Amino acid sequence: MKRTAALLLVIALLFSAASCRASRRSVSSGSEPVSSDVSSIESLEPEVSSLPPESTVSTENKAVTKGEVSKSNEKKKEEPASKTVASDGLPVFGENTHCYNALTADQKTLYKGIVKAAENLTLEVDSPKLPKDNDYLNVLSAVRMDHPEIFWLDSKITIGTRGEKEAWIVLSYRLNTVDISPKSSTDDKNKGIAEINDKNKQIKQVRENFFSGITENMGAYERERILHDRLVLHCRYNTDALQKPENHPNAWTIYGALVEKTAVCEGYAMAMRYLLSYAGIESILVCGNAYDANRVPQLHMWNQVKLSDGWYHLDVTWNDPVGMSDSFISYVYFNLTSLEISADHKIEDNVAAIQNCTATGFNYFKRENLLFASVDAAAGKRIREALTAALNAKAKSFHMRCDGADFKTFCDDALTLAAETVKTGSGIHYTKNEDYKVISLYFD
């Protein structure tokens, strides 16, 4: 997008398309000095509106990319809150803040100011003057990607500059009970903080349920898979939020995914990063595009996860396909290499340094011994034993991946074998993913 006025522009960032968010407010601010430029910027961070694939392994993705711009030269005096947000932050700060680590010294100063301001619902944050307007948005995105637990921090800011070295920004917050503005009273801010603290208690309760049965003796892969499975079963993809974001303001946050149990891909990815942090597993949020059945790119967000042998791509949203039963869990996008996920995902510019994922040892199909070149006698025995074990465990689905050249023959042979093993009168339901050569069986 071209610059349309001095220091006034809307910048599209790959993070979470703020334009699709609800309760858009024209937050404005300014400064008294003679030389003052103000611009209001709303990041069109990928609202990551990409739908998970349907049962036919196709996707229907829609994104809203309309931004808002406001401008003002009047700076309001804020009234401070007397309360603060009860801290329940991520336990691994130093190692799990990849975005912060990628910033310059001046950007880190602003980053810390934003975090502190959000904890007190302060709107105005002083900053060193950064080289480009986009830099301020990069810092805001860095905070939101490092800190999914600050779920009330919105993606819209107003920027003001004083001379050559000083600047300030005005933040925006997403709350249900009060609209925080420069004119907000102490009581208004206390009311907003009370809402945040109440939501944090709800999130903590859900988190504790997610970690039920997870022990320190479990390996990272096992912890990752349990949390992944529970999130897929717990949360439903919110297709309506893409069309009517004003009705679903939390669909892009951990609160939506964990408490309201409905989210779009940003909410899924944020929640997975939040849970992994409490599991002691390092992760990164990844922004980019995912391709629908017609190879049309749509804004999307997913995770990278660090295990003992390296980094992997994990897309929880696309492992929860729309159109399937609530009990269905896919593993097509569980711990992929960068080359593998490039079949239908494309990484775009990100704040953090995205990893080149080459490890394969903890790919779901390799780890679970469900990777086959063909259905020969030895493979047939393994498939039969694994499928029988899944049925005895009352699993709702079963997945196999072909690493041979003839995927069609593999599917035909695998389905024949499955029909002999399942022996049900209702037949076998299945889906196929041609890009990843995965066939998934699911049971009533």
ZIGI-V969116 format. One record per pair of residues at least 12 apart in sequence whose ideal C-beta (glycine too) atoms are under 6 Angstrom apart, sorted by the first residue. I is the first residue (numbers start at 1). J is the second residue. D is the distance in Angstrom with one decimal. If there is no record, write none. Layout:
i = (I | I)
j = (J | J)
d = (D | D)
//
This chain:
i = (7 | 7 | 8 | 8 | 10 | 10 | 10 | 11 | 11 | 11 | 12 | 13 | 13 | 13 | 13 | 14 | 14 | 14 | 14 | 15 | 15 | 15 | 16 | 16 | 16 | 16 | 16 | 16 | 16 | 17 | 17 | 17 | 17 | 18 | 18 | 18 | 18 | 18 | 19 | 19 | 19 | 19 | 19 | 20 | 20 | 20 | 21 | 22 | 22 | 22 | 23 | 24 | 25 | 26 | 27 | 27 | 27 | 28 | 28 | 28 | 29 | 29 | 29 | 29 | 30 | 30 | 30 | 30 | 30 | 31 | 31 | 31 | 33 | 35 | 36 | 37 | 38 | 38 | 38 | 38 | 39 | 40 | 40 | 40 | 41 | 41 | 42 | 42 | 42 | 43 | 43 | 44 | 44 | 45 | 46 | 46 | 46 | 48 | 48 | 48 | 48 | 48 | 49 | 49 | 49 | 49 | 50 | 50 | 50 | 50 | 52 | 52 | 52 | 52 | 52 | 52 | 53 | 53 | 54 | 54 | 54 | 55 | 55 | 55 | 55 | 57 | 58 | 59 | 61 | 61 | 62 | 63 | 63 | 76 | 78 | 79 | 79 | 81 | 81 | 81 | 81 | 81 | 81 | 82 | 82 | 83 | 83 | 84 | 84 | 85 | 85 | 85 | 86 | 88 | 88 | 89 | 90 | 90 | 92 | 96 | 96 | 97 | 98 | 98 | 99 | 99 | 99 | 99 | 99 | 100 | 102 | 102 | 106 | 107 | 109 | 110 | 110 | 111 | 111 | 111 | 113 | 114 | 118 | 118 | 121 | 121 | 121 | 121 | 123 | 123 | 123 | 124 | 124 | 125 | 126 | 127 | 129 | 129 | 129 | 129 | 136 | 136 | 138 | 140 | 141 | 142 | 145 | 148 | 148 | 148 | 148 | 151 | 151 | 151 | 152 | 152 | 152 | 152 | 154 | 154 | 154 | 156 | 157 | 158 | 174 | 175 | 175 | 177 | 177 | 178 | 178 | 180 | 199 | 202 | 203 | 206 | 206 | 210 | 214 | 220 | 220 | 221 | 223 | 224 | 227 | 228 | 229 | 231 | 232 | 232 | 232 | 234 | 235 | 235 | 235 | 236 | 237 | 238 | 238 | 238 | 238 | 241 | 251 | 251 | 251 | 252 | 252 | 253 | 254 | 254 | 254 | 257 | 258 | 265 | 265 | 265 | 266 | 268 | 268 | 269 | 269 | 269 | 269 | 272 | 272 | 273 | 273 | 282 | 283 | 283 | 284 | 284 | 286 | 286 | 286 | 287 | 287 | 287 | 288 | 288 | 288 | 288 | 289 | 290 | 291 | 302 | 304 | 307 | 309 | 309 | 310 | 311 | 311 | 312 | 312 | 313 | 313 | 313 | 315 | 318 | 319 | 327 | 328 | 328 | 331 | 331 | 332 | 332 | 332 | 334 | 335 | 335 | 335 | 337 | 337 | 338 | 338 | 343 | 344 | 365 | 370 | 371 | 371 | 372 | 373 | 373 | 374 | 375 | 375 | 380 | 383 | 384 | 387 | 396 | 397 | 397 | 398 | 399 | 400 | 400 | 401 | 401 | 402 | 407 | 411 | 414 | 418 | 426 | 428 | 429)
j = (37 | 39 | 39 | 71 | 42 | 67 | 69 | 41 | 134 | 137 | 44 | 43 | 45 | 137 | 141 | 46 | 287 | 348 | 349 | 45 | 141 | 287 | 45 | 46 | 47 | 48 | 155 | 252 | 266 | 44 | 45 | 46 | 47 | 42 | 43 | 45 | 155 | 156 | 44 | 64 | 65 | 66 | 67 | 47 | 64 | 245 | 245 | 245 | 246 | 249 | 249 | 68 | 172 | 70 | 158 | 170 | 172 | 70 | 72 | 158 | 75 | 158 | 160 | 170 | 72 | 73 | 74 | 75 | 160 | 75 | 160 | 162 | 162 | 163 | 73 | 161 | 71 | 72 | 73 | 160 | 159 | 69 | 70 | 158 | 137 | 157 | 67 | 68 | 156 | 137 | 155 | 65 | 67 | 155 | 287 | 299 | 301 | 265 | 266 | 299 | 300 | 301 | 62 | 63 | 242 | 299 | 265 | 290 | 298 | 300 | 237 | 317 | 318 | 320 | 321 | 322 | 318 | 321 | 321 | 322 | 323 | 321 | 323 | 324 | 431 | 433 | 293 | 292 | 292 | 298 | 242 | 298 | 299 | 182 | 182 | 185 | 186 | 120 | 121 | 186 | 189 | 190 | 193 | 186 | 190 | 190 | 193 | 119 | 120 | 119 | 193 | 196 | 197 | 200 | 204 | 149 | 149 | 277 | 277 | 277 | 282 | 146 | 284 | 352 | 142 | 145 | 146 | 351 | 352 | 146 | 352 | 353 | 128 | 139 | 128 | 127 | 139 | 139 | 142 | 143 | 125 | 143 | 150 | 153 | 180 | 189 | 192 | 193 | 170 | 171 | 182 | 168 | 170 | 169 | 168 | 167 | 161 | 165 | 166 | 167 | 159 | 169 | 351 | 157 | 351 | 351 | 285 | 254 | 270 | 273 | 274 | 253 | 254 | 255 | 173 | 174 | 175 | 196 | 172 | 173 | 174 | 172 | 169 | 170 | 249 | 192 | 195 | 191 | 195 | 191 | 192 | 192 | 255 | 259 | 258 | 258 | 259 | 230 | 226 | 281 | 307 | 362 | 279 | 281 | 275 | 316 | 329 | 316 | 319 | 320 | 329 | 261 | 257 | 261 | 263 | 262 | 322 | 251 | 262 | 263 | 264 | 264 | 263 | 264 | 267 | 266 | 267 | 267 | 270 | 271 | 274 | 271 | 271 | 300 | 301 | 317 | 301 | 316 | 317 | 285 | 301 | 302 | 303 | 303 | 316 | 285 | 303 | 306 | 303 | 305 | 304 | 352 | 302 | 304 | 354 | 301 | 348 | 350 | 300 | 346 | 347 | 348 | 346 | 345 | 344 | 315 | 355 | 362 | 359 | 361 | 359 | 355 | 357 | 335 | 357 | 336 | 341 | 357 | 333 | 333 | 333 | 396 | 397 | 442 | 364 | 399 | 433 | 436 | 438 | 364 | 362 | 363 | 364 | 357 | 358 | 356 | 357 | 435 | 435 | 401 | 400 | 401 | 403 | 402 | 403 | 404 | 404 | 413 | 414 | 417 | 417 | 421 | 421 | 443 | 440 | 442 | 441 | 440 | 414 | 439 | 437 | 438 | 437 | 437 | 439 | 439 | 441 | 444 | 441 | 442)
d = (4.4 | 4.4 | 4.6 | 6.0 | 6.0 | 3.8 | 5.5 | 5.6 | 5.2 | 5.5 | 4.0 | 4.2 | 4.8 | 5.6 | 5.6 | 5.2 | 3.5 | 4.4 | 5.6 | 2.9 | 4.4 | 5.3 | 3.7 | 6.0 | 5.4 | 5.7 | 6.0 | 5.6 | 4.6 | 4.8 | 5.7 | 5.4 | 2.6 | 4.9 | 5.4 | 5.9 | 3.6 | 5.7 | 5.5 | 5.5 | 5.8 | 4.8 | 5.0 | 3.9 | 4.2 | 4.6 | 5.6 | 4.9 | 4.0 | 3.7 | 5.7 | 5.7 | 5.9 | 4.1 | 5.4 | 5.2 | 4.7 | 5.0 | 3.5 | 5.5 | 5.4 | 5.0 | 5.9 | 4.0 | 4.8 | 3.8 | 4.6 | 4.7 | 5.7 | 5.0 | 5.1 | 5.5 | 5.0 | 5.6 | 5.9 | 4.8 | 5.7 | 5.9 | 5.8 | 4.5 | 4.9 | 5.4 | 4.2 | 4.3 | 5.6 | 5.7 | 4.8 | 5.4 | 4.2 | 4.8 | 4.7 | 5.3 | 5.6 | 5.5 | 5.4 | 3.1 | 5.9 | 4.4 | 4.2 | 5.4 | 5.2 | 3.8 | 5.8 | 4.1 | 5.0 | 5.8 | 5.5 | 4.4 | 4.3 | 3.7 | 5.5 | 4.8 | 4.6 | 5.4 | 5.1 | 5.6 | 5.6 | 5.0 | 5.8 | 5.3 | 4.2 | 5.9 | 4.7 | 5.3 | 5.0 | 4.6 | 3.4 | 4.1 | 5.0 | 3.2 | 5.0 | 5.7 | 4.9 | 3.0 | 5.8 | 5.5 | 5.1 | 5.7 | 5.7 | 5.9 | 3.5 | 5.5 | 5.8 | 5.7 | 6.0 | 4.9 | 4.6 | 6.0 | 5.6 | 4.8 | 5.6 | 5.1 | 4.9 | 5.2 | 6.0 | 5.7 | 5.9 | 4.4 | 5.6 | 5.6 | 5.6 | 4.5 | 5.2 | 3.8 | 3.5 | 5.0 | 4.8 | 4.5 | 4.5 | 5.6 | 5.2 | 5.7 | 4.0 | 5.0 | 5.9 | 4.2 | 4.8 | 5.2 | 5.9 | 5.7 | 4.3 | 4.9 | 5.0 | 4.9 | 5.6 | 4.8 | 5.2 | 5.9 | 5.1 | 5.4 | 5.9 | 5.8 | 5.6 | 5.3 | 5.2 | 4.7 | 5.7 | 5.3 | 5.8 | 4.4 | 5.4 | 5.8 | 5.5 | 5.7 | 5.3 | 4.7 | 4.6 | 5.1 | 3.9 | 5.5 | 4.6 | 4.0 | 5.3 | 5.0 | 5.1 | 5.4 | 5.9 | 5.6 | 4.0 | 5.8 | 4.8 | 4.4 | 4.8 | 4.1 | 5.8 | 4.9 | 5.7 | 5.6 | 4.7 | 4.9 | 4.8 | 5.7 | 5.5 | 4.8 | 5.5 | 4.5 | 5.9 | 5.3 | 5.9 | 5.3 | 5.2 | 4.8 | 4.6 | 6.0 | 4.7 | 6.0 | 5.5 | 5.7 | 5.8 | 4.5 | 4.9 | 6.0 | 4.9 | 5.5 | 5.6 | 5.1 | 5.4 | 4.7 | 4.3 | 5.9 | 5.7 | 5.5 | 5.1 | 5.0 | 5.6 | 4.5 | 5.3 | 5.7 | 5.0 | 4.7 | 5.0 | 3.7 | 5.5 | 5.6 | 5.2 | 4.0 | 4.8 | 4.7 | 4.3 | 5.5 | 4.5 | 5.5 | 5.4 | 5.3 | 4.9 | 5.7 | 5.9 | 4.1 | 5.3 | 4.9 | 4.4 | 5.5 | 5.2 | 5.5 | 6.0 | 5.6 | 5.9 | 5.3 | 6.0 | 5.2 | 4.4 | 4.5 | 4.7 | 5.2 | 4.6 | 4.0 | 5.5 | 4.9 | 4.5 | 4.7 | 3.0 | 4.0 | 4.5 | 3.9 | 5.4 | 4.4 | 4.4 | 5.6 | 3.7 | 4.8 | 5.2 | 4.1 | 5.4 | 5.5 | 4.1 | 5.3 | 5.3 | 5.2 | 5.0 | 4.0 | 5.1 | 4.8 | 5.9 | 5.0 | 5.7 | 5.4 | 4.5 | 4.1 | 5.7 | 4.0 | 5.2 | 5.2 | 5.4 | 6.0 | 5.8 | 3.9 | 5.2 | 3.7 | 5.5 | 5.6 | 5.8 | 5.3 | 5.1 | 6.0 | 6.0 | 4.3 | 4.6 | 4.8 | 5.9 | 5.5 | 5.9 | 4.9 | 4.3 | 4.7 | 5.2 | 5.8 | 5.8 | 5.8 | 5.7 | 5.0)
//
